[in-house]
Amino acid sequence: MDTHFPEGDKTSSLTVYGGVIAQTIIQVLKQCSDELTRENVMRQAANLRDFELELLLPGIKINTSSSDYFPIEQMQLSKFNGEYGELFGPVISGEIKNE
């Protein structure tokens, strides 16, 4: 952010979200190679495998498929220590059911 968006608020969840979306789109376009058709972009967006982003917690990975469009299905617990949240325990994986 210091280079590309120095006026951005580093504490804003919207800024972080925008960065995560941008990095994911870059990955999708890399997977497309030179075939930048709508069909291929959609196919690659539904074919992300264990993609890790700098702005997500370590161990949190993005995965998509043609039947699962929820990219993040992991989390890690934290507890407030009086000053800030401290992570504890392992990364928890879960499947979100689309009902």
C-alpha positions as CSV (number, residue, x, y, z in Angstrom):
1,M,0.0,0.0,0.0
2,D,2.9,2.4,0.7
3,T,3.8,2.3,-3.0
4,H,0.4,2.0,-4.8
5,F,-2.1,3.5,-2.3
6,P,-0.2,5.5,0.3
7,E,-3.4,7.5,1.3
8,G,-5.3,4.3,2.0
9,D,-6.3,3.4,5.5
10,K,-4.4,0.3,6.5
11,T,-6.8,-0.3,9.4
12,S,-9.9,-0.4,7.3
13,S,-11.4,-3.8,6.5
14,L,-12.6,-2.4,3.2
15,T,-9.0,-1.6,2.1
16,V,-7.9,-5.1,3.1
17,Y,-10.9,-6.7,1.3
18,G,-10.0,-4.7,-1.8
19,G,-6.4,-5.9,-1.7
20,V,-7.5,-9.5,-1.3
21,I,-10.0,-9.2,-4.3
22,A,-7.3,-7.6,-6.4
23,Q,-4.7,-10.4,-5.7
24,T,-7.3,-13.0,-6.4
25,I,-8.3,-11.4,-9.7
26,I,-4.6,-11.3,-10.7
27,Q,-4.3,-15.0,-10.0
28,V,-7.3,-15.8,-12.1
29,L,-5.9,-13.8,-15.0
30,K,-2.6,-15.6,-14.7
31,Q,-4.4,-18.9,-14.9
32,C,-6.2,-17.7,-18.0
33,S,-2.9,-17.2,-19.8
34,D,-3.7,-15.7,-23.2
35,E,-7.2,-17.0,-23.4
36,L,-9.2,-14.1,-22.0
37,T,-12.7,-15.2,-22.9
38,R,-15.5,-14.9,-20.5
39,E,-15.9,-18.6,-20.4
40,N,-12.2,-19.2,-19.5
41,V,-12.2,-16.4,-16.9
42,M,-15.2,-18.0,-15.2
43,R,-13.6,-21.5,-15.5
44,Q,-10.3,-20.3,-13.9
45,A,-12.2,-18.4,-11.1
46,A,-13.9,-21.7,-10.3
47,N,-10.5,-23.5,-10.3
48,L,-8.5,-21.9,-7.5
49,R,-6.5,-24.5,-5.5
50,D,-4.8,-23.7,-2.2
51,F,-4.2,-20.1,-3.2
52,E,-2.7,-18.2,-0.3
53,L,-2.8,-14.4,0.0
54,E,-0.4,-12.1,1.9
55,L,-3.4,-10.4,3.6
56,L,-5.0,-13.5,5.0
57,L,-3.9,-15.4,8.1
58,P,-1.1,-18.0,7.5
59,G,-2.7,-21.3,6.6
60,I,-5.9,-19.8,5.2
61,K,-6.2,-20.9,1.6
62,I,-8.7,-20.0,-1.2
63,N,-10.3,-22.9,-3.0
64,T,-13.1,-22.8,-5.5
65,S,-14.7,-25.4,-7.9
66,S,-17.5,-25.4,-10.4
67,S,-19.9,-26.5,-7.5
68,D,-18.4,-24.4,-4.7
69,Y,-18.0,-20.6,-5.1
70,F,-17.2,-19.9,-1.4
71,P,-13.5,-19.1,-1.6
72,I,-12.7,-18.9,2.1
73,E,-13.9,-21.8,4.3
74,Q,-11.3,-21.6,7.0
75,M,-10.8,-19.5,10.1
76,Q,-8.7,-19.2,13.2
77,L,-9.9,-18.3,16.6
78,S,-8.6,-15.3,18.5
79,K,-9.1,-13.8,22.0
80,F,-8.7,-10.3,23.2
81,N,-5.9,-10.0,25.6
82,G,-6.8,-6.5,26.8
83,E,-4.8,-4.8,24.0
84,Y,-5.3,-6.8,20.8
85,G,-6.6,-10.1,19.5
86,E,-4.2,-13.1,19.9
87,L,-4.6,-16.1,17.6
88,F,-4.9,-19.5,19.2
89,G,-5.4,-23.1,18.1
90,P,-5.2,-24.5,14.6
91,V,-6.8,-23.2,11.4
92,I,-10.3,-24.6,11.4
93,S,-11.7,-25.9,8.1
94,G,-15.4,-26.0,7.5
95,E,-17.7,-26.4,4.5
96,I,-20.4,-23.8,4.0
97,K,-23.6,-25.4,2.7
98,N,-25.5,-23.5,0.1
99,E,-29.2,-24.1,1.1
